[in-house]
Amino acid sequence: MAAGRRCPRTRAARRSDAGQADSFTWPDARTPNPRRIIVDMIEECARHADLLREAVDGLVGEDAPA
């Protein structure tokens, strides 16, 4: 296939999926909350950034530099 060309099935699948949100449920019938997922990802990134900061400046926790 030439570069930039796609299979007709791929294009058809993309058109049929357009505008439809993916659905997912856990076995106990709960569905994920996208807002909660994003908040969890932000919190996890903040934890990693804090670990990097602690490694750089040597201070642990939220204490201000002396």
Phi, psi and omega per residue, in radians:
M1 nan 2.518 3.135
A2 -1.258 2.668 3.135
A3 -1.065 2.376 3.090
G4 1.576 -0.202 3.114
R5 -1.653 2.545 -3.131
R6 -2.126 2.777 3.088
C7 -1.102 2.446 3.124
P8 -1.024 -0.579 3.111
R9 -1.146 -0.638 3.119
T10 -1.129 -0.789 3.118
R11 -1.097 -0.741 -3.139
A12 -1.126 -0.714 3.120
A13 -1.131 -0.692 3.137
R14 -1.134 -0.713 3.117
R15 -1.149 -0.714 -3.094
S16 -1.247 -0.498 3.139
D17 -1.482 -0.259 -3.092
A18 -1.068 2.285 3.111
G19 1.460 -0.043 3.123
Q20 -1.883 2.210 3.106
A21 -1.376 2.481 3.054
D22 -1.174 2.482 3.116
S23 -2.034 2.497 -3.124
F24 -2.603 2.416 3.015
T25 -2.370 2.537 3.028
W26 -1.348 2.885 -3.110
P27 -0.980 -0.466 3.130
D28 -1.556 0.282 3.027
A29 1.330 0.140 3.053
R30 -1.363 2.610 3.059
T31 -2.005 2.531 -3.125
P32 -1.225 2.567 3.102
N33 -1.730 1.984 -3.084
P34 -0.997 -0.643 3.121
R35 -1.083 -0.769 -3.132
R36 -1.134 -0.687 3.119
I37 -1.079 -0.780 -3.139
I38 -1.122 -0.756 3.118
V39 -1.076 -0.740 3.111
D40 -1.086 -0.701 3.121
M41 -1.137 -0.717 3.115
I42 -1.113 -0.768 3.128
E43 -1.087 -0.707 -3.137
E44 -1.152 -0.713 3.088
C45 -1.103 -0.674 3.123
A46 -1.126 -0.672 3.100
R47 -1.081 -0.757 3.135
H48 -1.150 -0.697 3.117
A49 -1.117 -0.656 3.123
D50 -1.158 -0.685 3.096
L51 -1.108 -0.697 3.091
L52 -1.128 -0.746 3.128
R53 -1.074 -0.758 3.124
E54 -1.081 -0.661 3.132
A55 -1.173 -0.563 -3.098
V56 -1.400 -0.876 -3.034
D57 -1.712 -0.143 3.055
G58 1.393 -0.093 3.108
L59 -1.530 2.468 -3.112
V60 -1.920 2.414 3.100
G61 1.445 -2.684 -3.061
E62 -1.826 0.287 -3.134
D63 -1.167 2.458 3.077
A64 -1.330 2.603 3.114
P65 -1.069 2.463 -3.097
A66 -1.475 nan nan
